[in-house]
Amino acid sequence: MSTFRLRSAEYLEKFYEKCYLEIDGDSGSLEVSYMRGFLGKTRTSLTKMEFDATTTVLAQGTRVTLKGLVMVAESEADASEIARIFRMPAVALAAATAAKENVASDAGEAVHAFLKGREESLLILAKLAQDPRGVAVSSFAASADDASDPVDAVVVDASKRLSEPLEKMNSSLEKLEASGAKELSEKLYAVAYALGSLQDSIFSAKAVTEPELIFLADLGITLPKDQTLKLSAVPDLMPRMTAAQ
């Protein structure tokens, strides 16, 4: 609870001098009172009201105004402090929103990185299908285990390439959900699944079906009309998403 003396306060055409302002920052409430009665010894409430992140606060010199309540503080320092307290919910909301936006951005980047890693693994498998021994030899010339099949080793390595980005993606999406953006987290999971499926279609040279196109469109992903896509283009199809969504 913060208490300030006011030179004056005006509300609903009622004007009083020598008032008191009490602010409860925890509950977002305030009360302005004035002294009345014999010798001005009885404190009487002028108004009680609540304030939050949407409340507009105007401060100029010693004057602070909100919700039609005009207060004149005893000093500019007091007026500045009063305005600061009234603006705390808005500042806290802005900070929370920025933090959530950062978490959403990190999650989006993690999904993009996973899809890029998946692309690299699929490209390796594509090359392996064309020249299995050549790829195996070039990939494991210095470190191949003589006891293992070099082709199998390439496949295992391609799978391992995805373990770290997959773990980071899952961790980032879990963090996003924990921040209160469950719907956005689920949408990013769906984007990762949909674009991963699209990568599979391109890798296997299969046409994208109508239901798949509708699902992609629902996620904000639009394919070129001729659907001539390369694996490298898939991660960049990710829609721009923010915590506000």
LINCORLIN-V74509 format. One line per field, one symbol per residue. phi: phi as a letter, one per 20 degrees, with the letter a starting at -180 (. if undefined). psi: psi as a letter, one per 30 degrees, with the letter a starting at -180 (. if undefined). burial: # if it has 9 or more other C-alpha atoms within 8 Angstrom, else .. Layout:
phi->???
psi->???
burial->???
//
This chain:
phi->.dccedfabcblmdccdldcddcdffemcbbdccebnfmmddecfeacbdcbfefeddcbmeeccblnedddffbffffffgffffeggffffffffffffffffffffffffffffffffffffffffebgffffffecgecfefedffffffffffffgefffffffffffffffffodfffffffgfffffffffgffffelefffggfffffffenddeggeleddgfefgfegffccfff
psi->kkkkkkelkkkhgkkklilkkkkjfefhllkkllkaakghgkkkkelklllaffkkkkkjbgkkkkhfkkkjlfleeeeeeeeeeffeeeeeeeeeeeeeeeeeeeeeeeeeeeeeeeeeeeeeeeeeeeieeeeeefegefgkjfflkeeeeeeeeeeeffeeeeeeeeeeeeeeeffgheeeeeeeeeeeeeeeeeeeeeeghkkkleeeeeeeefggjklkefgjlleffeeffkljklff.
burial->...########....##########..#########......#.##.#..###.#.#.#..#####..######.#.###.##..######.#...#..##.######.##########.##.#####...##.###..#...#.....##.###..##.##..##.##..######.#.##.##.######.###.##.###....#....#.###.#.#.........#..##.##..###..
//
